[in-house]
Amino acid sequence: MKVCLLYKDREPGREETYHDPDSIIQDLGLKSLFLLAAKEVVYDKGEVKKLEKQDSFLMDTLQNVMMVPLKTKEEIAFRQEVLKDCLNAPELIRELYQISSKVQQKADDGQGAASKRTGSPIMNLISDIERVQRVCDALARIRDMMLTRETLQSEGFLTFRDTLAQAFTKEREQNIRKLLEDISFYTDRVQVKEDERQMLVRPRFVMECSLTDGLKLGPMKIEEVSSQSTKYHRRGGKLEKLQRFMESRIPDSFSTIEDREVQQQVLALEFETVSYLMRKLKDFRDEFKFFFDRLKTQSAFYLSAVQLREHMKRFDMECCFPEVCDRKDLMFSDLKEFVMAIEQRVYVIGNTCSLQNKDLLIVTGANQGGKSTFLRSIGIALVMMQCGLPVTAREFKSGIFPRLFVHFTRREDSAMNSGRLDEELSRMNDIVEHIGDGSMVLLNESFATTTEKEGGLIAYDIIRALNEAGVHILTVTHLLSFAKRVFEETKDDPDSGVAFLCAERKEDGSRTYHMIPGSPEFTSFGLDLYERIVEGNES
């Protein structure tokens, strides 16, 4: 049975990931986001009490799903609607994850134990019976839980509920439980009743045969198999001896305990009979063989998303579900860089931007004015939007870019085999080789590892070539000769697809961390930093 909570009509398969997910995770700082989403927020009287221990499966699942971009508006909307149901009923998705995790853990434990009992068909059969029991219990719990949820509205959850109700009907459940009850003697030799009485569970076989000539017995077959409970007598005790004595007084009776050969035959009969009956459940086991694997993974994504939303509240960050628009449009209101809030525990300034019919954005301005933070906030929002997650903004609209690339300047590494410029050009060459439809490149101070003149020429040639090829580019740069050259070429063209933003700086040199429309200036106001840090003019 399919789960189909991540995609409308299919299960996750071999979808295409971002070309270089490691660089996206590193340059956008997404590792901190994954770690935080794996920790449940525990409240006490409306206040945050603690964070639970990190769940590594949630962290890994969120990372894997986020690195696979959705490619259509419909796919994003489908996943957003499922997540909205989860946010309205967080206990539902948490229980789905816990149930499926428990079933899988028991299955893994059973497989581990079975591997140590290689060559023991009896123990393997017992493990198989116990697994069917667990699966039956878990399916019944999920089905009944889903049927009682009247607030569900997403297509994903409604289809999941109806499909499960049809695949695991009450009648089917009763048939399976009846069979398990009939063969319970094979797994539960001793049961403890609610009144703490111990009951011995024994098999009951009803045999059928005909009489042939000479009153001889004809072919024999098993008509009925069931389990019977009788009062438990301690082995070797007086009551057991009395019971065996009474049985010995019955004509034509025999004891499987006393007769070793008969005992072996009975055990063989029990094994073959139970094995035969379990084969009747093959269709059931095959149908739900991978169900809990799928449910655990897909519920893990939504649970991590719910927990991520709780952390957004902790950091007082407003969020919204993004809207998909044309690729040449990018509009957002009060967009904040979530990772910075997580890592530095600071209040993050939001930015508002409205770019229409633009495919190249050049951001310049004062040093430490928030330009790189601004670029990362857009990158993080795009990745989150393209996997169905909310973003930390009052409003966010963007096109879909399944081919998203990042090219951020890197610190010098002792393991580098060449210079920093060569390393930057090598990474850029890799990006160019994988450019395709729906490509966006985020450039953060690229080619600043050489001279202003050389870096400006390299940036101009590469960025203009990519832009003419239909690639969308957002770049933060200190290469002011490059920025000025593009500005002069496009300033008089009303249909230009180029936009310019500057990091705002007040007259006293203070930074507001807001990006505002403005032409590039021939300075990054480095003296502001010199006066503040070296001369100590600002505490």
C-alpha positions as CSV (number, residue, x, y, z in Angstrom):
1,M,0.0,0.0,0.0
2,K,1.2,3.5,-0.9
3,V,1.4,6.4,1.6
4,C,1.7,9.3,-0.9
5,L,2.0,12.1,1.6
6,L,5.0,13.7,-0.1
7,Y,3.7,13.4,-3.7
8,K,0.2,13.2,-4.9
9,D,0.2,10.0,-6.8
10,R,3.6,8.3,-6.1
11,E,6.1,7.5,-3.5
12,P,9.5,9.1,-3.4
13,G,11.9,7.4,-5.7
14,R,15.1,8.5,-7.4
15,E,14.2,12.2,-7.8
16,E,16.9,14.5,-8.9
17,T,18.6,16.4,-6.1
18,Y,20.3,19.8,-6.4
19,H,23.5,19.4,-8.3
20,D,25.8,20.2,-5.3
21,P,23.7,19.8,-2.2
22,D,26.8,19.8,0.1
23,S,27.7,23.4,-1.1
24,I,24.1,24.5,-0.6
25,I,24.1,23.1,2.9
26,Q,27.5,24.6,3.7
27,D,27.1,28.1,2.2
28,L,23.5,28.6,3.5
29,G,24.2,27.1,6.9
30,L,21.4,24.6,6.7
31,K,23.0,22.1,9.0
32,S,21.9,24.2,12.0
33,L,18.4,24.2,10.6
34,F,18.4,20.4,10.3
35,L,19.8,20.0,13.9
36,L,17.1,22.3,15.4
37,A,14.2,20.6,13.5
38,A,15.2,17.3,15.1
39,K,14.6,18.6,18.6
40,E,11.1,18.7,20.1
41,V,10.1,21.8,22.0
42,V,8.5,20.8,25.4
43,Y,6.2,23.4,26.9
44,D,5.1,23.9,30.5
45,K,2.2,26.2,31.1
46,G,2.7,27.9,27.8
47,E,6.5,28.5,28.4
48,V,9.3,26.6,26.8
49,K,10.6,24.1,29.4
50,K,13.2,22.2,27.4
51,L,14.3,20.8,24.1
52,E,14.2,17.0,23.8
53,K,17.2,15.0,22.7
54,Q,17.9,15.2,19.0
55,D,16.3,12.6,16.8
56,S,18.9,11.8,14.1
57,F,16.3,10.2,11.8
58,L,14.3,13.4,11.7
59,M,17.5,15.4,10.9
60,D,18.6,13.1,8.1
61,T,15.1,12.8,6.6
62,L,14.6,16.6,6.6
63,Q,18.0,17.0,4.9
64,N,17.3,14.4,2.3
65,V,13.8,15.8,1.4
66,M,15.0,19.4,1.3
67,M,17.7,18.6,-1.1
68,V,15.2,17.3,-3.7
69,P,13.4,20.4,-5.2
70,L,9.8,20.1,-6.3
71,K,9.4,21.2,-9.9
72,T,5.8,22.4,-10.2
73,K,3.4,24.7,-8.5
74,E,1.0,21.9,-7.9
75,E,3.6,19.7,-6.1
76,I,4.4,22.6,-3.8
77,A,0.8,23.3,-3.1
78,F,0.0,19.6,-2.4
79,R,2.8,19.4,0.2
80,Q,1.9,22.8,1.8
81,E,-1.7,21.6,2.3
82,V,-0.5,18.4,4.0
83,L,1.8,20.4,6.3
84,K,-1.1,22.8,7.2
85,D,-3.1,19.8,8.4
86,C,0.0,18.7,10.5
87,L,0.3,22.2,12.0
88,N,-3.4,22.1,12.9
89,A,-3.0,18.7,14.5
90,P,0.6,18.2,15.5
91,E,-0.3,15.2,17.8
92,L,-1.5,13.3,14.7
93,I,1.7,13.5,12.8
94,R,3.7,12.8,15.9
95,E,1.7,9.6,16.6
96,L,2.0,8.4,13.0
97,Y,5.8,8.8,13.3
98,Q,5.9,7.1,16.7
99,I,3.7,4.1,15.6
100,S,5.7,3.5,12.4
101,S,9.0,3.9,14.2
102,K,7.9,1.4,16.9
103,V,6.9,-1.2,14.3
104,Q,10.1,-0.7,12.4
105,Q,12.2,-1.0,15.5
106,K,10.5,-4.2,16.5
107,A,11.1,-5.5,13.0
108,D,14.8,-4.6,13.1
109,D,15.1,-6.2,16.5
110,G,13.4,-9.4,15.2
111,Q,15.6,-9.6,12.2
112,G,18.7,-9.2,14.4
113,A,17.5,-11.9,16.7
114,A,16.5,-14.2,13.8
115,S,20.0,-13.8,12.3
116,K,21.4,-15.3,15.5
117,R,19.0,-18.2,15.2
118,T,19.9,-19.3,11.8
119,G,18.6,-22.8,11.2
120,S,15.7,-22.4,13.6
121,P,12.5,-22.4,11.4
122,I,10.3,-22.6,14.6
123,M,11.7,-19.3,16.0
124,N,11.5,-17.7,12.6
125,L,7.8,-18.7,12.4
126,I,7.1,-17.3,15.8
127,S,8.8,-14.0,14.8
128,D,6.6,-13.9,11.7
129,I,3.5,-14.4,13.7
130,E,4.5,-11.7,16.2
131,R,5.2,-9.2,13.3
132,V,1.8,-9.8,11.8
133,Q,0.2,-9.2,15.2
134,R,2.2,-5.9,15.5
135,V,1.3,-4.8,12.0
136,C,-2.4,-5.6,12.5
137,D,-2.5,-3.6,15.8
138,A,-0.7,-0.6,14.3
139,L,-2.8,-0.5,11.2
140,A,-6.0,-0.7,13.3
141,R,-4.8,2.1,15.5
142,I,-3.8,4.3,12.5
143,R,-7.0,3.6,10.6
144,D,-9.3,4.4,13.6
145,M,-7.3,7.5,14.5
146,M,-7.5,8.8,10.9
147,L,-11.3,8.1,10.7
148,T,-12.0,10.1,13.8
149,R,-10.1,13.2,12.5
150,E,-12.8,15.4,11.0
151,T,-10.6,18.5,10.6
152,L,-8.4,17.0,7.9
153,Q,-8.6,19.0,4.6
154,S,-5.6,18.2,2.5
155,E,-5.9,15.9,-0.4
156,G,-2.9,13.9,0.8
157,F,-4.3,13.0,4.2
158,L,-7.8,12.4,2.9
159,T,-6.6,10.0,0.2
160,F,-4.3,8.3,2.8
161,R,-7.2,7.9,5.2
162,D,-9.6,6.5,2.5
163,T,-7.0,4.2,1.0
164,L,-6.1,2.7,4.3
165,A,-9.8,2.2,5.3
166,Q,-10.4,0.3,2.1
167,A,-7.2,-1.8,2.3
168,F,-7.6,-2.7,5.9
169,T,-11.4,-3.0,6.5
170,K,-12.9,-4.1,9.8
171,E,-13.9,-7.4,8.2
172,R,-10.3,-8.0,7.0
173,E,-9.0,-7.2,10.5
174,Q,-11.4,-9.6,12.1
175,N,-10.4,-12.4,9.8
176,I,-6.7,-11.8,10.5
177,R,-7.3,-11.6,14.3
178,K,-9.4,-14.8,14.2
179,L,-6.5,-16.6,12.5
180,L,-4.0,-15.2,15.0
181,E,-6.2,-16.2,17.9
182,D,-6.6,-19.7,16.6
183,I,-2.8,-20.2,16.4
184,S,-2.0,-18.3,19.6
185,F,-1.0,-21.6,21.2
186,Y,2.2,-21.4,19.1
187,T,3.4,-18.1,20.6
188,D,1.6,-17.8,23.9
189,R,1.9,-21.1,25.7
190,V,1.2,-19.4,29.0
191,Q,-1.1,-16.4,29.3
192,V,-1.8,-14.1,32.3
193,K,-5.4,-13.0,32.6
194,E,-6.4,-9.6,34.0
195,D,-7.1,-11.2,37.4
196,E,-3.5,-12.4,37.3
197,R,-4.5,-16.0,36.8
198,Q,-2.1,-18.0,34.6
199,M,-3.7,-20.0,31.9
200,L,-2.1,-22.7,29.8
201,V,-2.8,-22.3,26.1
202,R,-3.1,-25.6,24.2
203,P,-3.9,-26.4,20.6
204,R,-7.2,-28.0,19.6
205,F,-7.1,-29.9,16.3
206,V,-10.4,-31.3,14.9
207,M,-9.6,-34.1,12.5
208,E,-11.9,-35.5,9.8
209,C,-11.7,-38.9,8.1
210,S,-13.9,-41.4,6.5
211,L,-14.3,-45.2,7.0
212,T,-13.3,-47.5,4.2
213,D,-13.9,-51.3,3.8
214,G,-13.3,-53.3,6.9
215,L,-14.0,-50.2,9.0
216,K,-10.5,-48.9,8.3
217,L,-9.7,-45.2,8.6
218,G,-9.5,-43.4,5.2
219,P,-7.6,-40.2,4.4
220,M,-7.5,-37.8,7.2
221,K,-7.5,-34.0,7.1
222,I,-7.6,-31.2,9.7
223,E,-11.0,-29.7,9.9
224,E,-10.4,-27.0,12.5
225,V,-7.5,-25.5,14.4
226,S,-8.0,-23.4,17.5
227,S,-6.5,-22.6,20.9
228,Q,-7.9,-23.5,24.2
229,S,-7.1,-22.1,27.7
230,T,-7.0,-24.3,30.7
231,K,-5.9,-23.6,34.2
232,Y,-2.1,-23.6,34.4
233,H,-0.4,-26.2,36.6
234,R,3.2,-25.8,37.5
235,R,5.3,-28.4,35.7
236,G,6.1,-31.3,38.1
237,G,3.6,-30.1,40.6
238,K,1.0,-32.3,42.3
239,L,-1.9,-31.0,40.2
240,E,-0.1,-31.7,37.0
241,K,0.7,-35.2,38.1
242,L,-3.0,-35.7,39.1
243,Q,-4.1,-34.4,35.7
244,R,-1.7,-36.8,33.9
245,F,-3.0,-39.7,36.1
246,M,-6.6,-39.0,35.2
247,E,-5.7,-38.8,31.5
248,S,-3.9,-42.2,31.7
249,R,-7.1,-43.8,33.0
250,I,-9.0,-42.8,29.9
251,P,-9.0,-45.8,27.4
252,D,-6.9,-45.4,24.3
253,S,-5.3,-42.1,25.6
254,F,-1.6,-41.4,25.4
255,S,0.7,-38.6,26.6
256,T,2.9,-36.6,24.3
257,I,5.1,-35.9,27.3
258,E,5.7,-39.6,28.1
259,D,6.1,-40.7,24.5
260,R,9.0,-38.9,22.9
261,E,8.2,-40.2,19.4
262,V,4.6,-39.0,19.5
263,Q,5.8,-35.7,20.9
264,Q,8.0,-35.1,17.9
265,Q,5.2,-36.0,15.5
266,V,2.8,-33.6,17.3
267,L,5.4,-30.8,17.2
268,A,5.9,-31.4,13.5
269,L,2.1,-31.3,12.9
270,E,1.8,-28.1,14.8
271,F,4.6,-26.4,12.8
272,E,3.3,-27.5,9.4
273,T,-0.2,-26.5,10.3
274,V,0.7,-23.1,11.6
275,S,3.0,-22.5,8.6
276,Y,0.2,-23.4,6.2
277,L,-2.2,-21.0,7.9
278,M,0.4,-18.2,7.9
279,R,0.8,-18.6,4.2
280,K,-2.8,-17.5,3.9
281,L,-1.7,-14.1,5.1
282,K,0.9,-13.7,2.3
283,D,-1.1,-11.2,0.4
284,F,-1.6,-9.1,3.6
285,R,2.1,-9.2,4.4
286,D,3.1,-8.4,0.9
287,E,0.7,-5.4,0.7
288,F,2.0,-3.8,3.8
289,K,5.6,-5.0,3.6
290,F,7.0,-1.5,3.0
291,F,4.1,0.5,4.3
292,F,5.7,1.4,7.7
293,D,9.1,2.2,6.1
294,R,7.4,4.7,3.9
295,L,5.1,6.1,6.6
296,K,8.1,6.6,9.0
297,T,10.1,8.5,6.4
298,Q,7.2,10.7,5.2
299,S,5.8,11.4,8.7
300,A,9.4,12.2,9.8
301,F,9.6,15.1,7.2
302,Y,6.3,16.6,8.4
303,L,7.1,16.2,12.1
304,S,10.5,17.9,11.6
305,A,8.6,20.7,9.7
306,V,6.2,21.0,12.6
307,Q,9.0,21.2,15.1
308,L,10.8,23.7,12.9
309,R,7.7,25.9,13.0
310,E,7.8,25.7,16.8
311,H,11.4,27.0,16.8
312,M,10.3,29.9,14.6
313,K,7.9,30.9,17.3
314,R,10.7,30.5,19.9
315,F,12.7,33.1,18.0
316,D,9.7,35.3,17.4
317,M,10.0,34.9,13.6
318,E,6.9,35.4,11.5
319,C,6.5,32.8,8.8
320,C,4.3,32.2,5.8
321,F,3.7,29.7,3.0
322,P,5.3,31.0,-0.2
323,E,3.5,31.5,-3.4
324,V,4.8,30.4,-6.8
325,C,5.0,33.1,-9.5
326,D,6.9,33.8,-12.7
327,R,10.7,33.2,-12.6
328,K,11.5,36.8,-13.4
329,D,9.6,38.0,-10.4
330,L,10.9,38.0,-6.8
331,M,8.8,39.6,-4.1
332,F,9.0,39.3,-0.3
333,S,8.1,41.3,2.8
334,D,10.1,41.2,6.0
335,L,12.2,38.2,5.0
336,K,14.6,37.2,7.8
337,E,17.7,35.0,7.8
338,F,16.6,32.1,10.0
339,V,20.0,30.4,10.4
340,M,21.5,33.6,11.8
341,A,18.8,33.7,14.5
342,I,19.5,30.1,15.3
343,E,23.2,30.3,15.5
344,Q,23.7,33.7,17.1
345,R,20.6,34.0,19.2
346,V,20.0,37.6,17.9
347,Y,17.1,39.6,16.6
348,V,17.4,39.5,12.9
349,I,16.4,42.5,10.7
350,G,14.0,41.7,7.9
351,N,14.1,42.9,4.3
352,T,11.4,43.8,1.8
353,C,12.0,43.6,-1.9
354,S,9.9,43.7,-5.0
355,L,11.6,42.7,-8.3
356,Q,9.4,42.2,-11.4
357,N,10.6,41.1,-14.8
358,K,14.2,40.9,-13.5
359,D,16.8,38.1,-13.9
360,L,19.9,39.8,-12.5
361,L,20.2,41.4,-9.1
362,I,23.4,43.1,-8.1
363,V,23.8,44.1,-4.4
364,T,26.6,46.5,-3.4
365,G,27.2,48.8,-0.5
366,A,28.9,49.3,2.8
367,N,31.0,46.6,4.4
368,Q,29.2,44.6,7.1
369,G,25.9,46.1,6.0
370,G,24.1,42.8,5.8
371,K,24.5,42.0,2.1
372,S,25.6,38.4,2.5
373,T,22.9,37.8,5.2
374,F,20.4,39.2,2.7
375,L,21.6,36.8,0.0
376,R,21.5,33.8,2.3
377,S,18.0,34.7,3.5
378,I,16.8,34.4,-0.1
379,G,18.7,31.2,-0.7
380,I,17.3,29.6,2.4
381,A,13.8,30.7,1.5
382,L,14.1,29.3,-2.0
383,V,15.2,25.9,-0.7
384,M,12.4,25.8,1.9
385,M,9.8,26.9,-0.6
386,Q,10.9,24.2,-3.1
387,C,10.3,21.4,-0.6
388,G,7.0,22.7,0.7
389,L,8.1,24.4,3.9
390,P,7.1,27.8,5.2
391,V,9.6,30.6,5.1
392,T,10.5,33.3,7.7
393,A,8.8,36.2,6.0
394,R,5.5,38.0,6.1
395,E,5.1,37.3,2.4
396,F,7.3,35.5,-0.2
397,K,6.8,35.0,-3.9
398,S,9.2,33.4,-6.3
399,G,9.6,31.3,-9.3
400,I,10.7,27.7,-9.1
401,F,14.4,27.0,-9.7
402,P,15.1,23.2,-9.5
403,R,18.7,24.0,-10.6
404,L,19.9,26.2,-7.8
405,F,23.6,26.8,-7.4
406,V,25.6,28.7,-4.8
407,H,29.1,30.2,-5.3
408,F,30.3,31.8,-2.0
409,T,33.8,32.8,-1.3
410,R,35.5,30.3,0.9
411,R,38.2,30.6,3.5
412,E,41.6,29.5,2.5
413,D,42.1,25.8,3.2
414,S,45.5,24.2,3.9
415,A,44.3,21.2,1.8
416,M,43.9,23.4,-1.3
417,N,46.1,22.2,-4.2
418,S,45.9,25.6,-6.0
419,G,45.3,29.2,-5.3
420,R,42.0,30.6,-4.2
421,L,41.1,32.1,-7.5
422,D,41.8,28.8,-9.3
423,E,39.5,27.1,-6.7
424,E,36.8,29.7,-7.4
425,L,37.1,29.3,-11.1
426,S,37.0,25.5,-10.8
427,R,33.7,25.6,-8.8
428,M,32.3,28.1,-11.4
429,N,33.2,25.8,-14.2
430,D,31.4,23.0,-12.5
431,I,28.3,25.2,-12.2
432,V,28.5,26.2,-15.9
433,E,28.6,22.5,-17.0
434,H,25.4,21.8,-15.2
435,I,23.4,24.9,-16.0
436,G,20.0,24.1,-17.5
437,D,16.3,25.2,-17.6
438,G,15.2,26.8,-14.3
439,S,18.7,27.7,-13.1
440,M,19.6,30.3,-10.5
441,V,23.0,31.1,-9.2
442,L,23.7,32.9,-5.9
443,L,27.1,34.6,-6.0
444,N,28.5,36.0,-2.7
445,E,31.7,38.1,-3.2
446,S,32.9,35.8,-6.0
447,F,36.2,36.6,-7.7
448,A,37.3,39.0,-4.9
449,T,40.4,36.9,-4.3
450,T,42.3,38.8,-7.0
451,T,42.7,42.4,-7.9
452,E,39.8,44.7,-8.4
453,K,40.5,45.1,-12.1
454,E,41.0,41.4,-12.9
455,G,38.1,40.3,-10.6
456,G,35.8,42.8,-12.2
457,L,36.6,41.6,-15.7
458,I,36.1,37.9,-14.8
459,A,32.8,38.7,-13.0
460,Y,31.5,40.7,-15.9
461,D,32.3,38.1,-18.6
462,I,30.9,35.2,-16.6
463,I,27.8,36.9,-15.2
464,R,26.8,38.5,-18.5
465,A,27.3,35.3,-20.4
466,L,25.2,33.3,-17.9
467,N,22.5,36.0,-17.9
468,E,22.3,36.0,-21.7
469,A,21.9,32.2,-21.5
470,G,18.7,32.7,-19.4
471,V,20.3,32.0,-16.0
472,H,18.9,34.0,-13.1
473,I,21.6,35.5,-10.9
474,L,21.7,37.2,-7.5
475,T,25.1,38.5,-6.7
476,V,26.6,40.4,-3.7
477,T,29.8,42.0,-4.8
478,H,32.6,44.4,-3.8
479,L,33.9,44.5,-7.4
480,L,32.5,48.0,-7.9
481,S,34.1,48.5,-11.4
482,F,32.0,45.5,-12.5
483,A,28.8,46.8,-10.9
484,K,29.3,50.3,-12.3
485,R,29.9,48.9,-15.8
486,V,26.6,46.9,-15.8
487,F,24.8,49.9,-14.3
488,E,26.0,52.3,-17.1
489,E,25.0,49.8,-19.7
490,T,21.5,49.3,-18.4
491,K,20.4,52.5,-16.6
492,D,18.7,54.0,-19.7
493,D,17.0,50.8,-20.7
494,P,13.4,50.7,-19.3
495,D,13.1,47.0,-20.2
496,S,16.4,46.0,-18.6
497,G,16.2,42.8,-16.6
498,V,18.9,44.1,-14.1
499,A,18.1,45.5,-10.7
500,F,20.5,47.1,-8.2
501,L,20.3,47.2,-4.4
502,C,22.6,48.8,-1.9
503,A,23.2,48.1,1.8
504,E,21.8,51.2,3.5
505,R,24.2,53.4,5.5
506,K,23.2,56.4,7.5
507,E,25.2,59.7,7.5
508,D,26.8,58.8,10.8
509,G,28.2,55.6,9.3
510,S,25.8,53.2,11.1
511,R,24.2,50.3,9.2
512,T,20.5,49.6,9.2
513,Y,21.0,46.1,7.5
514,H,18.3,47.0,5.0
515,M,18.8,46.7,1.3
516,I,17.4,49.6,-0.7
517,P,17.3,50.4,-4.4
518,G,20.4,52.4,-5.4
519,S,23.2,52.6,-7.9
520,P,26.6,51.2,-7.1
521,E,29.0,53.6,-5.3
522,F,32.8,53.6,-5.7
523,T,33.4,52.8,-2.0
524,S,32.4,50.1,0.5
525,F,33.0,52.6,3.4
526,G,35.8,50.5,4.9
527,L,36.9,53.6,6.9
528,D,33.8,53.2,9.0
529,L,35.0,49.8,10.2
530,Y,38.5,51.2,10.7
531,E,37.3,54.0,12.9
532,R,35.0,51.7,14.9
533,I,37.4,48.8,15.4
534,V,40.9,50.3,15.3
535,E,40.3,53.8,16.7
536,G,37.6,52.7,19.0
537,N,35.2,55.5,18.1
538,E,32.3,53.1,18.6
539,S,31.9,50.7,21.5
